[in-house]
Amino acid sequence: MTTTAVVTGGASGIGLAISERLRADGHRVATLDLNPSGEAHSYKADVTDRDQIDAALAEVRANLGPVAILVNAAGMDGFKRFTEIGFDRWQRVIDVNLNGVFHCVQAVLPDMLEAGWGRIVNISSSSAQSGQQYMAHYVAAKAAVNGLTKALALEFGPAGITVNAVPPGFIDTPMLRRAEERELLGGTVEDHIRRTPVRRVGRPEDIAAACAFLVSEEAGYITGQILGVNGGRNT
Ligand code: NAP
């Protein structure tokens, strides 16, 4: 089934791989990002700004039709001791990682309700399952995304809309490499690979494969699930 998909954070890392995979699977894909990739149907929007989201979605609808699939992959990390997290920083991390999901889901829901069909996948984080020191704001936001996912699954299941979360663990993206460069990972990527049961770093394509399944017609009986893709690190 060819449908219109919107991927936030689609200019980099996991979101980029998801947008490429969904395009390869035959979907019409639009991406929303702070700095658009320049590819066709890449739109500039800060997911914390509802006006920017609505403006981008108006263009998506005009060019590609109503939105049937939403993948929320935009995100920002943060590394600080809890006692040093200023409230402004706390709010910004919650704003991007949690409130961004609120805005994007609310903004696309009318299309899905009208169609009686929809697929939403929220990219949360394995750190929401395990906890992660020095990332309290990020972990709190991502844990809330998992909870939001479950609540929305119950509310919109009767309308034909599934809502699931994929919490990635340790995926080789610019976000991970930036953290490694700043020595914020508690070791190098190579060190972490030795502690990962499948003995490799995750690839953005691993997350994209899970998303491709969850947005498919055949995944219609799967909703409210948190599908870990983490090489066995956070089972
Ligand atoms: P990434 O390469 O940094 O990609 C994130 C994308 O989101 C970037 O293009 C970024 O734009 C964009 N973005 C940030 N804030 C935004 C905003 N306010 N509005 C719109 N777009 C925004 O990181 P990634 O590793 O692919 O992460 C993708 C998702 O996976 C995130 O939600 C992240 O928390 C989650 N995740 C990743 C890992 C991992 O191991 N990599 C693990 C757990 C969870 P700029 O680059 O211009 O800022």
Residues whose N, C-alpha, C, O or C-beta is under 5 A from the ligand:
A	BS01	NAP	G9 A11 S12 G13 I14 G15 L32 D33 L34 N35 A45 D46 V47 T48 A73 A74 G75 M76 V96 I123 S124 S125 S126 P168 G169 F170 I171 T173 P174 M175 L176
